[in-house]
Amino acid sequence: MLWDVAQRRQSRLLPEAPCLCRVLKTTFVALRAPVALFAGHSAGIAAAAWSPDSNVLASGSYDTTIRVWDVWSQSTLHTLDGHTSAVLSITFNADGTLLASCASDGTLRMWDVRTGNLLQVLRAHSTAFLNQVAFSSMRQEV
């Protein structure tokens, strides 16, 4: 994923880099060197999300974990375990206190960002798996 630091938004996707989630600085034409590297997953990244204040980055991986990162120190705040297969989508709520995740194991999980505690598990129908999660436009429902 290419993150436009000046605009504070994703600008485009790059080919997957196994075990690394990269935050890159871009210009209009040239790709610059990464401004931060977040290493820790044992498999490739399937999903990433920024907190509303852009101080926290979350990454979901094919290794079944979610890592919550402090952007400025580039350190892991939490490693969230619980999914049993690839984490395909993650998103923060409007105030950045909750993180929702879904995986190909058919579960949606709600996490407390501050503590890293699992708050809720919802299961899909027995024949379905989940590949996308989002909060409602009012950011109060998943």
Disulfide bonds with the S-S distance in Angstrom:
none
